[in-house]
Structures are given as structure tokens and as C-alpha cells.
């Protein structure tokens, strides 16, 4: 019988756990380790962050779901891996520190035969001075709790606007290497929608501050769309929305510091700027969670498993090639760890071989390079592939073929809210195939038959349907496995 441990209960880890519980014969154990008691449908934090959705609607407790599925749950934070065992036992193990109130601080070592690292990101607010809601001067929607605070900040700003006091609102990225520009885009346009709904849009200056080299980049190098026989780009498509809604855009920006009411940033041309604000929601860069690795004698072997940014190295090409030599084939196929054949790293936990967008450096030597997005659909696909690979190994033997979920072949559908409301809402619906452009196969890097972009009310309905559908799926309710990742 095998013991499987999954670190993290986000989209990747939770998806893997549900599939393993569905497919593995009785007698095998599945243990999920997560510091959070609740599952969070993060895409809908955007609506919590403008006060349009209660926090309770994006969260549900993990414990009851796992008990029903026969999955062990440890509310804890993983701290160290022992991939070759320790001096007491040759079986691999992971150290955890409990985070629930009843056992807070309690330490345990859990043995495993297979491990899935789905820890997600560490929110690196610390990489920009003064960034973030905890001790900083900006807000966030990265967690449900952050989103509640952002909603309160927006409500306070709207009250000032209603008093006749002009306000400047900044939404975007708080560092030159941030990812999730799509979330910043969504929040900017939901804020714009709320300002219009409150009747104060004319008194508000709304600025989108981003590390993208141009609008429509989204950390994936932009897209070419083919619609009704004509080709257009995500840049043109996105710029038109900004003009239509009167949202200002500052691109190619790296935030150096956020002070009380002032953002200090540098742009790609090497110039430095100060921008005063009354409200700021700036996303942080991501890093790997603090996790070390050790040989049986206790010596540190973290460099064998992890890249310098803390993400786990997998079956990707990590040679430091110049941008002109980047290939779709550089990206991992199976997400199997580079050093051990019983460890997978999926979703945000794996180390990308490089960016998707071209990295750029200012004349001052500052790197401004959007990190590749790997949340949502690709995270779910990777989690499922890892689970299926483990099932194959257990049921067919160590030489069983591994399942793949390469971002260089996976397509992705993104529905980015541009304001909520059953009759007044809208959303930008984008599909790209594949996520990582393959210019050896497609002239534009992507298959134009399946790379599209539209915006409208129907997109909002789709986004709302996805909210309820994926929460239903995550709860493991009847038929959940038939809902696509």
C-alpha cells in the first residue's frame, strides 16, 4: 500500500486529492497538508474586493470534504523535505508545523511514497518597500481577507468622491517581476464599474500601473486573434477597452517603494516617477514557499530540488539561453521533479524555465519582466496529470507511462470580469492555444483557430456560472469529475 502526501490545497493540490481519492483502490492513504482551513475560489476575490460578493461565497471548509472522501487533512505548513529518508527511517518524509488553533506550533514528520508539491506561492510583498496591506500602504485581493479590506478601502474612497473630493485610484502590479496581470486588469475594471454605478466616475482618476511592456501582454507575450476573417492583437483589443472606459495606463513599470499616498516607480526608459494616490491595490510578486530539503544526515540539499526563487525544478530546460533561443519545448511535460521520480511540482509550485513575455532591463539595470501565469485551468490540469501518473505507477508498476500537462500544448480559457451585474456586467473572454507560444508550429505562436477574444455581458454570465460550477466541483459533489479542469 502507498502513502501519498499533497502539499497545498489550492486548485492544483485539491484537484489532485479528489482524483486520487476517486481512482485509488482502498488501502492507500492520501494526506493533504495545507496551512488554511478553507478552500478559496480566488478568481472571485475580485468581486469580494469591490463589495459585490460576501467572503463566505468564495470560501468553504476543507475538513468535511476530505472526511467524506477518506482523505486525511493536516492543517499545517510544510517546512522541510527528506526525499531520501532520515537516519531513523529510509522512507521519504516531510516535516510540518500545525497551524490550527488546537495544535498550533506542533511539529510532525510524515512519511510518503509519492509527494505532490502544490504549495502555491509565497506572497512576496517584502520585495517592494511599503507594499501590501500588512504594514504597507497598499491593498491586495490575493486572499479573501485581503479582498474584504480592499472593498472597505474602495467604499471609503467612494464616500470621499460623493463629498465632492477628487480621488486618484491606482490598480496594478507592485513589482517588475509580478505575475497575474489578468487579476489586476479585472480589478481595475470592476473598480471602474463601481465608480460609474456610484455616480462618481467623473471625479475619479483611475490608473492601471503594470509591468507589462504593453497593454494586452498579460504575461504571455500578448496574443493574435482571428475573428470574422480579420486578425487583430490583444494590444489593440485591450487598448480600445481602456479608451472606452477612460482608464489611464502606465506600462513597463517597476515599483520601487510605496509610501503613504505616493508610489515611486521606474519605467522601461529608465526614468523615475512619483504618483500620488488615495487608493492603491497593487499585486505582489510571487516566490516559492519557504521549504528546505535534506539528505539523511541532515545536510542541506535544497539546491538539488529548488530554483533560487524557491520554486521546485521539474522536467524543464533550465539552461540560461537568450530570449531568441527560447522554445515551447523548454517547458515541462510531466512536472516530475528533476531530482526524484516520486515527487511532482504542479501549478505555481514548479519553477518555470523562463518567462513567456520577453524580459527587459531599464538603462539603470532594473529587470522588468512579467512572470508567466500558471494559475486556474493549467494548475488544475497539472494537478490531475500528477494524480493520474501516481495512480498508473501504483496500479501498473514503476515503468508506467506518465501523464502530461504541458503549458506548451495546453490551451487556456480566461474570463476576466470587467464589472459585475446580471444586466450591467461585462467580461473579457479570451482563449489561447497553446499558453506558451510555439513559433516553430504557428507563425503567430498560437493556433488562430482557437485563439479568440470577446467582451460583453455574456462573458459576465459565463464568469458567474464558472464561480458556482467550480465551487460545486471543489466540494466533490455528485458528478464533479465531469466538470473540466
N, C-alpha and C positions, 0 to 999 in steps of 0.2 A: 504494500500500500504506500502511496506517495503523499507527502505533505507539501502543499503549495501555499506560499505566502505572497500576498499582494500588498505593496506599499503604496497607499493612496486610494481614495475612494471618490475621485472625480470622474469625468466622463470615461477616461481610459481604464482606470482601475476597477470602477464599479461595473463597467461593461464586461470586462474580463471575468470578474467574480460571478456575474449572473450566468454567463455562458458556461463557465466551468461547472457551476452547480447543476446546470441543466444536462450536461453531457457526460460527466464523470460517473463511473459506477460507484455504488456505495462502498464505504470503507476508506476512501481517500478524504483527506482534510483540506479545506480551503480556509485560510485565515486572512482577513483584511485588517491592515493596520492604518489608521487614519487619526490625526490629532483632532478632527472635527466630529462632533456627534451627528451633524446633519449633512445631508446632500444638498448642494446648491446648484440650481439651474442658472448658471452665471449669465447667459445671454439676456435673461430678463431682469438682471440687476439694473440695466439701463432704465427700465420703466419704474423700478423702485426708486432710482436716483432722481427722478423728476416728480415723485409723489403720486404716480398713477397706478402703482401696484403695491399692495402690502407685502412686507418682507415675508410673511407667513406663506405667501403663494409661490415663493421661489425656493422654499426650504421644506424638507421633511426628514424625520429621524431615521437614521440608518439601521439602528438596532433591531426594530421589529421586522424589517425586510430581511435582514440576514438571519434572524432566528427562524423565520418561515422557510427560508431556502436552505437551512442547515449549514450556514456559513458562520464561522467563528469571527467575532469582531473584537478588536483591541483598539479602544480609543487611546491612541498613543502616538508618539513621534519616534520614527526610526532614527537612530544615531550612528550606527556602525554596522558594517557587513563583515562577516567572517566566511568568505567564499570557499575556503579550504578547511573549514572547521577550526577548532582551537586545540590547545594541549590536552583538554579533558575529553574531547569527542571529535572525531574526524568529519562528522556531518556538518555541512554549511549551516551558518546561523546568522541571525540579525539581532542586534540589540535595540530595545525600545524603552522609552520612558513614558509612563502613563500620563495622560493629560485630563482624564475625567476627575471630577471633584473628589470622588470617594477614594481614588488611589493616586492622586496627583503626586508625581515625583517617583513613584515606584518603578524600579528597573527590572527588566526581564530579558532573557535571551531565548529566542525562538528558533528551533531547528527547521530546516526546509530541504526539500529535494529539488524544487523549482521555485524561482523567485521572479516576480514581475515588479519592476520599479516603475510605478506610475505616480510618483510623488508630486508631480506638477511643479510649479515654480516657487521660488522664494521671491517675494516682492521686494526688490532692491531700491526702496525709497532712499536708502542711505547713500546711494551713488550720486545723488544730487543734493547739495546742501539746501536744507529748508523745504524739501519736497515731502508731501504726504500729510495725512490727517492726524498722525500721531507724533506730535512735537514739531510738525512742519506748518506750512502756511497755505497748503492746497488740499483739495478734496480728491476723492477716488471713488470708483464704482467697482473695484476689484472683488470685494466681498459684499455680502448683503448688508452687513453692519456699516461698511463704508458708504454704501448707496443710501442708506437711511440718513446719514449725516449730510450727504450731498443734497438730498431732497430738502432738508431743513435749510441748508445754505441757499439753495435756489429760492425757496419760499421767502426767506429774509430779503433777498435781493429784489424779488418782485414787489414786496411791500415797499421797499425804498423807491422803486420805479413808480409805483402808484401814488407816492407822495410828491412826485414830480422831480425826484433826484436822479439825474442820468447815471447809468452804471455801465461799467465795462466788464464783460464776461469772457474768460479765456477757457477754451477746452482743447485738449490735445495730449501731446506726449511730453514727458518731463526729462527726457534724456535723448542723446543722439542715437542710442542703440536700442530704443524701445521696440516692442512688437505690439500687436493688437491695435493697429491704427484703425481697423474697422470699428472697434468698440468706441474709440474716440470720435470717429465720424458719426456713429449712431447717436452718441450722447449729445454732440453739438447740435444735430438737427432736431432731437427731441427737446432740447432746451429752447431752440428757436421756435418750435411749435408751441411750447408752453408760454413763451413771451407773447406770441400772437394771440393765443387763447385768452391771456390775461389783459389784452388791450394795451400793452406797454412796449410793443416791439419798436416803435418809433423813438423811444427814449433810451434804448439799449444798444450798445455796440458789442457785437458778438464776433469773437476772433477764434479761428481754428489755427492752433500752433502745432506744427508737425515736423517730424524728422524726415518725412518722405521728400524725395528730391522734387517731386511734382504731385499735384493732386491726382488721385486715381491710381497711385502706385500701390498702396495698401500692403507694402512689404513683400509683394510678389512680382515686382518689376512692371506693374501695370498689365493691361490686357488689351487685345484687339478683339472687337466684337464684329460679327457679321449679321446684319439684320435687314430683311427685305431687299437683299441683293447688294447692300452697301456695307462698306467697312467703316468702322469708327473706333475710337480708342476710349479706354476708361478715363483718360485725362480729359478729353473733350466732354465726355458724358458727365463727369463729376464737376468740372468747371461750370457747366451750364446750370447744375443744381445750386451751386454756391451763388452764382449771379441771380438766379431766380429768387432765392431766399434771403439775399442780402447778407450773407456770411462772409466776412473777410478771411483771407487765408495767408498764413506765413509758412512757407515751406522750407525744407532743408535747415531746420533749426535744432540746435543742441542747447538745452537749458543748463546753465552753469550754477544758478542759485535762484531760489525763491525766497524773497523776503516778504514781510507783512505788507501786502498791497503792491509789490513790484516783482516782476520776473526779469532776470538778467539772462540773456541768451546770445548765442553766436550763430550766424548763418554761413552757408557754404562759401560765400565770397570772402569770409574771414572778418567781417565787421561785427561789432558788438552792439547790443541794443538793450534798452530798458523799456519795459512795458508795464504801465500801471494797471491795476485791476481791482475790482470789487468782489469778484467771484472767480475762482480758478479750479477746474477739475483737470488734473494732469496725471496721466498714467505713468507708472514706474517701469524701469527696465526689469527684466526677469533674470534670475540666476538659478542654478541648481540648489536644492535644499542642502543644509549642512549635513553631510553624510560621509563618513570615512570608511576605509576598507583596511583590513588587517590580515597578515599571514598568521598561521597557527601560533607562532612565537610572540605575537603581539606587535610585530614591526608594521609600520605603515606602508601599505601598497596602494594608496588611493590613486596615485598617478596611473596605475595599471588599468583602473576602471573608469576614471573620470577625467574629463577635459578641465582646463584651468577655470572655466566658468561654473564648474560643479555639475554639469550635465554628464550623463553616462555615455561612454563611447560604445558604439554599436558597429554593425557591418556596413560602414560607410567609408568613403575615401577621404581621410583627414590630411592628406598631403597638402602643403601650402602652395597650391597652384595659383597663378594670376587669374583674374576675372575672365580674361579671354579664353582660358582653357577649361572653365567650369563646364561640367556635363550633367545631364539628368542622371546618368549612371553613377554619379558620385554619391547619390542618396541611398540610404539603407533599404534593403528589401524586406528583411525579416525582423529587424530591430533586436536581434540576438546580440548580447553583449560581446564586445570584441575579445575579451579575456576569458570568458567562461561560457560553456554551452548549455548551462541550465539557468541563465539569467537573461531576462528581456528588459529593455527600457522603452517605454511607449509614451505617446503623447508628448507633452512638454519635457518630460524627463530625459529624452535622448538628446545627445549633442548633435546638432546639425553639422554637416561638413563645411558649410559656408552659408552666407546669406543667399537669398534669391534675387533681391534687388542689388544693383551694383553698389558696392561700398564707396564712399567718397570721403576725402580728407580736406579740411579747410587749409588755407595758407598758413594757419597757425599750428597745424598738426593735429587738430581735433577730428576724431573719427565721427562721421555722421552716416550711419548705416542701419536702416531698419532691419531688425532681426526677423527671421522667417516665422510666419504664423503657423502653428500646428495644433490649434485647439479645435473643438467641435467635431465635425464629421471625421477628419483624418485621425483624431485622437481615438474616437470610437472604433474606427476600422482597425487601428493598430492594436488596441486592447483586445478586440475579438480575434485577430490573427494570432496574437500571442497565446490566447486561451486555447484556440484550436490546435496550435502547434504542440502545446503541452498534452492535450488530450491524445493527439496522434502518437506522441512519444510514449505515453503511458500504456496505450492500448495496442500499439503496433511495434514498439521497441525503439531503441535509441537511434536507429537509422531511418526512422520515418521522415517523410518529406515535410519540411516546414512550410507553414502558410505565410504568404507575403502581404504586405500592405505598403507599397512604396508610394511616396508622395510624387514620384516622377511618373506614376501611372494612374494614381487615384484622381478622380475628379472631385470637385467640391462645390456645393451649393451654399451660398451665403445670402441670407435675407437680413439686410441692415435696416432697422427701423429708422424712419425719418419723421416720427411723430405718431402718437397713438390716438385711437378713436375709431369706433366702428364705422362712422361715416366721414370723418375728417382726417383719419390717419393715412399714412403712406409709408412705403418701404422700398428700398433699392434692392432688387433681386438680381444676384449675379451668380453665374455658373461658369466655372473654368475647368478645362480638361486638357492636360493634367495640371496639378497645382504647381509643380516645378516645371518651368518651360523646357521643352525638348526641341532645340533648334536643329538637331540632326534629322528629326522626323517631320517637323512642321515649320514652314517658313517664318511664321509669327511666334513660334514657340509653343503654340497651343492649337488644338483642333477646333477650327472655326465653326464646325457643325454643332459643337456643344458648348461653345464659349459665348455667353449672351449676357445682356444687362438690360433691365427694365425698371421703371419706377412707377408706383401708383398705389391706389387703395387696395387692390387685390393682393399686393405684396404684404400689406399690413395684416390682412386676414390670414394669409399664409403664415406669417410670423406668429400670430396669436394661436393658430392651430398647432404649430410646432411646439409652442410653450406647453400646451396641455398634453400633446402626444408624447413628448419626451419625458415629461414627469410621470405619465402613465407607464411608459417603458421602464424608467428607472425604478419605479416601485415594484417591478416584476409582476405586474398584474396579468391576468389571462391573455395569452397571445402576444405578450411583449416581444418575443423573439422574432415576430413577423414585421415589426416596425424597423425600417432600415436604420443603420447607424448614422 
